[in-house]
Each structure stands twice: as structure tokens, then as C-alpha cells.
Amino acid sequence: MFLPHMSLTANDLRQCLRIATGATLGFALCKVMGWDNGVFFVVTPMLLLGLVPVMNAHAARQMIASSVLCALEVGLVGGMLGSHPVAMTLFAFVLFLHRFACMSKGPLFLYGASGVINLSIMLHFASYSTVDVNDLITLNLMSAFVAVGIAYLMKWLIPDVEQRPAFKPEGKQPHRRRHEAILGATMATMSFVVFQMFDLQDSLSAQATTLLLLFPMHWNGALGYARKRAYGTIVGVGMGLMIQILLYDWAEILLFLLPLFWICVMLCAQIHVKERSGSGIGFGSMTTLGILFGQYLSPNSDMVFSAMYRISSILGSIVATLVVLYLIHRLLNRFEMTRFGT
């Protein structure tokens, strides 16, 4: 009912191939090398290849600059303010505000989007004594360079066959940009505080969902994306369970797992490309797959329990985020300087 029925062009098909192959390559690399936090190496190529149709130097600079700045902020600011929750919260708001302001302007959307996700996740996980902060920062930096390298490799191996039209960012009035930046920063900060207060270390999918809902940059867009994210989560979890059932005790053997993972990401990528909406059912389903297999596939983990937990936590986070988002949206619309409409 919600899936688009348009056919894929030659360029669309090649973008799908780049997404599926790039994500699978990142997944295989992190598992073969035994790197922790595999979600960085699986989801970051998905984010880059999914939001940027054809890799270019501008996108590469944004991705690397975002990762380097997050590393500095988490390493320096997180270390100094980690024992001062109020100061940490205020500073986190300023950092998020900077990124959402960049997203609202348009040309630096990728820099802001990747920075919001990386900063929120890294600040949250860095607060736990069991997490090696230096290792977390190093892996995040590595994942950015690996994702850029994978994107360029995919562009070389699977190039477009036709010239794509140049992207033209939407022109926005200053009061709308202020509305979007403050709305996004407030919601991202509240998400960070809630996950800290309730010690939600094992809810990475839900945490990412509260941030991805903000990418449309306004209430109506978030409401439409929430429904698509819910469907995408169900699709992604269903595919993950199907792979787990098919392979059973062999689910950790990469030789068997990688082809099935590639097929599932390819199917999700087709939905994503057909939607032409940035974040939708396809993007939600393939990022869910990336989190399930990148972060939670290990000899001692229960993928079935993880999958069911992902569904419940994501649906709960969607409802809570929408309620608070609507209230803040209404509040900001009361003031001329931050009104969304014209």
C-alpha cells in the first residue's frame, strides 16, 4: 500500500547496487577484522551511498569533517564535562544546534545529519565506564574514512550511465531555518538526556530513530516519516529473522551470511530509491538490518530477542518523539522569529 510502483531507471539500479554492495563490504570488513561497534562500518556506507546518489569530493569532505569534529568534541568536551550533567546537556544543545543549522541551509546537510547521529551515539556510549572512549573515537574515525573509500570504490566499479541533474537546495526564509534548527537541537538534546537518565545502553535502534525522525526538519515531515520508519523497521526485522531462520546455527558463517545480507539490502535499496524521499521505508529497513547484523550479531547474542526488542523499542520511541515534537513545534510557531510558515 505504501510502496511505490515506479520502475527503476538505469541510474537507479546502479545506485541500488552501490548501496547493497557497499554496505555488505563494510559489514564483511568489520567482521573479518573483529572491530567492535560494527554498526559504524555498516550504517555509515548506507547513509553515504543512500543520501548521495553519486559520490563526490564535497560529500567526502562533509563526512570526514563531521567525524573528526565529533571525535574532538567527545574526547575533549565529554572528558571535561562528563561529571557535570547540566553543563554537559547545555553544551550538547549548542553542538546539536550547529549541526541542525547546517542541515537547514541545505548544502551541508550530510555534514549535519551524520554529525547528529555520531555525536548523540558517541556522547551516550562514552558515559559508560565499560566503554573504552579512545577505542570508540578511533572506530568512528575509521568508519568515516572506510565509508568514503567504499563510496569511491562503488562509484568506480558501478558508475552511472547517464548524467544526473544538479541538486538545487530549497530556499528557506530565516524564521523557518531558526524553527528547524531549534526544533531539531531541542529534540536531539532531550533524546540524549532521556537515554542517559534511563541507562538505555542497549537501545541503539530506538536512539537512532529519535534522530532520524528529525531529518525532514519539520512536524509534517516527521509525522509522515514516522509511519514509514515503523513499516521500515518491521520489514528490516522481518528480513533479519528470515536470514536467521534460514541459516540457523550457520548464521555467523560469513560465507553463507553475506549473500543473503546483500540480497536483503538490495531489496531495501530498491524501495529507498523508488521513494525518492531521503528517509522512508527503504532507508529505515536497511538501517535496521545494518544495526541488527552490524551491532548485535555475535556468538553469544540472541538475534530473535534482539529483533523483537528492536521493534518494541522503536515503536515506543516513535510515539514519544512525535508527542514532544508536536508540542515544541506549536510553541515555536507562537513566535514570529521562529515561525515555520510564511
Secondary structure, DSSP 8 states (H G I E B T S, - for coil): --S------HHHHHHHHHHHHHHHHHHHHHHHHT-S-HHHHHHHHHHHHHH-SS--HHHHHHHHHHHHHHHHIIIIIHHHHTT-HHHHHHHHHHHHHHHHHHHHHSTTHHHHHHHHHHHHHHHHHHTSTTS-HHHHHHHHHHHHHHHHHHHHHHHHHS--SS-----------HHHHHHHHHHHHHHHHHHHHHHHHTT-TT-HHHHHHHHHTTTT-SHHHHHHHHHHHHHHHHHHHHHHHHHHHHHGGGTT-HHHHHHHHHHHHHHHHHHHHHHTSSSSHHHHHHHHHHHHHHHH-STT--HHHHHHHHHHHHHHHHHHHHHHHHHHHHHHTTSGGG-S--
